[in-house]
Amino acid sequence: MDKIWLSSPTMHGDEQYWVDEAIRTNWVSTVGVNIDEVEKLVAQKIGRKYGVALSSGTAALHLAVRLAGDRLFGPALAYHGVLEGKKVFCSDMTFAATVNPVSYEGGECVFIDTGYDDWNMDPEALEKAFDIYPDVKLIVLAHLYGTPSAHMEEIRKIADRHGALIIEDAAESLGASIHIPSISSGNRESTQSGGAWVQTGCFGDYSIVSFNGNKIITGSSGGMLLTDDMEEARKCRKWSTQAREDAPWYQHEELGYNYRLSNVIAGIIRGQIPYLSSHIEGKQTVWERYRTGLRDLPVSMNPIPANVRPNYWLSCMIIHSEAMCPQIRSERGNLYTDTSGKSCPDEILSALMKVNCEGRPIWKPMHLQPVYRNHTFITKAGIGRLENGMRIDVSSDVFERGLCLPSDNKMTAGEQEIVIDIIHRCFK
Ligand SMILES: *Cc1c(COP(=O)(O)O)cnc(C)c1O
C-alpha cells in the first residue's frame, strides 16, 4: 500500500502559475505581488485589518511576543529579551513552537492545564493561575488540531480583568470559527439565531497563522502575523526585514530579524487560498468517517463543542480509561502489554506504522518536556499535577490515551477503511 500520511500538502496547479509568474517577472525576493496578495486575502478572510507575511508561524509568534513585550514593558535593549524576568501564561498541550518564543525573549512560561471539553486552555485553570500570579500580563494560547477554544470569550474577559494581552496561535486552525452571540456585524458571517461566526485569528491582540507543509493550506513554509493596529503592523514588517531605519546607510536603532516571506513561497500560498474551504470539507469527511467507523469501539473522537466550527485539520481519538491496556512511556521509549479487549495509543501507532500509515501521539504537554522541567504548571486545583500521588491534570491524561490518526486529504475511503480495520484489530 502507498504511504498514508498524517497530513501532506495537497497541490492544485494554481500554485505553479503564481510561482512561475514570480520567476518570469524576476520578483523572487522578499518583495512582490504574491506577498501583497497573500497578506490582503488572508487578513480579509480572517477579518483582521493587517497581515504581515513572515517566513514561518514560529517567526510570527516571536514577533508577536516582541510586540506584546514592547507594548507592556517598553522597548527591549538590544541585548535583553523583552520579557526578561516576566511570567507568561501558556497553553500546556501544544506544539513547542507556540511557547518557545516566550523563552527566546527571556520570559518564563507558566503552563496552564487543558480542558476535556475542547482540548484547549482551561479557563478555570487560567483563573487559578491569576489567583496565584496576579501580575501576569500576557497569555499565549493555541487552538489545538483545528478545533477552536470553546471558551475564548471567557478567556478574553479574564485577560481584560487583569489587563493582560493575548497572543493567539491559530497555526493549526486557519478557517475555523467560533460562534459569538453578542455580535452580528462586520465582515463576520451572521446567523439566523443571532450572533456571528468569527474566524480564529481574530481573538488575539496579536494572532498568527502558519503555512508549514502539513497545515490545512501551505506554502511549503511561511506564516503571518495579524493585528488591527497599523503602527504595530508597520513595526513588525520593519523588524522582519532587519530593522533598517530611513537613512542613506544601514542604520539600526532596533534589533531586527530576517523573517520576511519570500515572494516565491507566497506564490504557492496564493495558489492554495482558493482551496481552503474544499480542504476543510475534505478533512471533515475524514473526521466523520472515523467517527462512524470507530463508533463500536470504547473510544471517542477529539471533542467538538457546539459553539465552534473546526477546520478538522487532524482527526484524533482518545481511548476510554477502562479500555486502556498497560502502557508505560519513558522520556524516549515505550512499552505496552497486548491485552484482549483493550489497546493503547502506542499499540495502535505501531500497528499503523506496520502498514505504512502515519499516525502521531498527541502533542506531549510542555510541563512534561525536559526542556521546561523547572517551569510551573497550573491546573484548576492549583500548582503541580499530583494530588495524593495521583495524576490529576488533563494534559497528561489526553497525552496518554489520545492519538492523531492519518488525516490526509488524499486518503481514499478504501484506504481509510483499512486504517479503521487495523484499529479494530488492536482491540481484539
Ligand atoms: C505548526 C505550528 C506552529 C509553527 O508554525 P511553523 O510555520 O511551522 O513555524 C506553531 N504552533 C502550532 C500550534 C503549530 O501547529
The ligand as an ORCA input file, in Angstrom:
! r2SCAN-3c Opt
* xyz 0 1
  C       2.856     24.410     13.083
  C       2.642     25.118     14.334
  C       3.380     26.259     14.685
  C       4.587     26.716     13.945
  O       4.430     27.053     12.648
  P       5.686     26.992     11.656
  O       5.164     27.702     10.452
  O       5.990     25.558     11.418
  O       6.811     27.719     12.303
  C       3.071     26.928     15.846
  N       2.095     26.499     16.645
  C       1.373     25.397     16.362
  C       0.272     25.005     17.313
  C       1.635     24.655     15.214
  O       0.953     23.538     14.976
*
